[in-house]
Amino acid sequence: MGMPRDGRRETLEGAGTALARQYAAHGLNMLGNHARFADGSVSVEAGLMEMLDRMQSGRFKVFSTLLDWFEEFRLYRRFYWDAVAGAELPAGLDYAVFDFAVNSGPGRAAKCLQAIVGATEDGRIGPATLGAVRARPADVVIDELCDARLAFLKRLSTWPTFGRGWSQRVGSVRAEALLLSVAKPPASSAPSTEAAHPEATPNLAAPVGNAFWRLLLAIFKPILGGKKS
């Protein structure tokens, strides 16, 4: 396999030893140069889109030994996605609320949404809140939610330090959420988290829909997709 793009970087954690040498010491057989796409590029954006395509088409595989990955997956799903009833929210709004929950807590995100649609602000998105949400155009709720989120961030004492990045984050979430609200949903195909050795696959309970994969990738996209070449 190709080495990571930063494979020759010497890390503090590795006591000055390049990543490629650390991997080789553990028996990983690598090519002489870092991995590239067929056209010679190393675009992070292209890599993210390929991952998303594999997730949505059931071709995304995870080794059964990657227990940290499964634990992280469960945490995002249980404490953020499920906590704000992501699967029940309209397209686009699910992403806006999910991202808000990951960054500021599901309770705050839920209460903010409830305040916007006139539901009881108890921090729990149930049938009453969902009914109030569906009674309004998704794009309008998305805009109001992002406005409220930005207003909350501006009230924080750390706004002068982090405000620029937060503003860009909310802006990118707003744009992506509005696009998702008018996009046609992908063909239904449950993503696979099948491990390389299925018999050792940790039980993830119920399958997760395409929306969760898409939105999880959208959250990491602004973080990982900044550099292209």
Sequence and secondary structure as in RCSB ss.txt:
>XXXX:A:sequence
MGMPRDGRRETLEGAGTALARQYAAHGLNMLGNHARFADGSVSVEAGLMEMLDRMQSGRFKVFSTLLDWFEEFRL
YRRFYWDAVAGAELPAGLDYAVFDFAVNSGPGRAAKCLQAIVGATEDGRIGPATLGAVRARPADVVIDELCDARL
AFLKRLSTWPTFGRGWSQRVGSVRAEALLLSVAKPPASSAPSTEAAHPEATPNLAAPVGNAFWRLLLAIFKPILG
GKKS
>XXXX:A:secstr
  B TTTT B TTTTT BHHHHHHHTT    SSB   TTS   HHHHHHHHHHHHHTT     TT HHHHHHHHH
HIIIIIGGGTGGGS TTHHHHHHHHHHHH HHHHHHHHHHHHT   SS   HHHHHHHHTS HHHHHHHHHHHHH
HHHHTSTTHHHHHHHHHHHHHHHHHHHHHHHHS            SSGGG     S   HHHHHHHHHHHHHHH 
S   
